[in-house]
């Protein structure tokens, strides 16, 4: 004779509990933004900002452009769900999901799809006007847009430099992309790292010639960042889209043992530590000495003079020597 199954009706009424309703709330990749996040979200509700109920960020950990997207979402105080994709295979997944290109970061805002850091910054300002990423003044906005566009090119250069180094240091790629992964995925990524690095190098045109050229141009690019900090265009009291575009790339370069000594004392490094201090990874000494010769020649004290004929922007209140005297938290 079969034993009768214990059913809900067999439990005495006084011991019954209402079944817990399913949880459909989207959680952030970190637990909370703290008091700042609660204040921002409360303000968004009060102002009636049109934030979609479901916001998804498609990404893979370790990407400098993904870091930019996450920082901007944090800055806006928007709750979102992370969709972590495997690097390499993410390209086909993005197309299968209906996105126009293979790139990340990508946002799904309800039914709307947005790809690329520059498109995301504008979509977030349109969706949540609070804590704007672009100044209201047309002249200041154009200056920030120009710096953001330049930062996108700097982002590509940083990526090429990294892949040139990762081909020589086989541990570098895994140290960057496995930081937020479980053990099974970490093992898979470590095993597939050489193939992924080779494919990514081809997709991003990260040849040795391109990497060497980017290293030769790096002092000039860092000088440009330092100049903008001196003008108040970057690292002002109120962070903007250009800050979030540029700072993660400086943080990524600081992971390189070969490059960190040439960057650490610059205003650009102060910006990186303020905006994007949590970049995880390590790239050991890997570049040939002749590749680093331009950096060694430019290692003299960095005077960030304004270019001839340029008109400096008015410095923002609370900025002293390129560093804001207010809250130093990322996104503050």
Secondary structure, 3 states (H helix, E strand, C coil): CCCCCCCHHHCCHHHCCCCCCCCCCCCCCCCCCHHHHHHHHHHHHHHCCCCCCCEEEEECCCCHHHHHHHHHHHHHCCCCEEEECCCCCHHHHHHHCCCCCCCCCEEEECCEEEECHHHHHHHHHHHCCCCCCCCCCHHHHHHHHHHHHHHHHHHHHHHHHHHHHHCCCCCHHHHHHCCCCCHHHHHHHHHHHHHHHHHHHHHCCCCHHHHHHHHHHHHHHHHHHHHHHHHCCCCCCCCCHHHHHHHHHHHHHCCEHHHHHHHCCCHHHHHHHHHCCCCCCCECCCCCHHHHHHHHHCCCCCCCCCCCCCCCCCCCCCEECCEECCCCCCCC
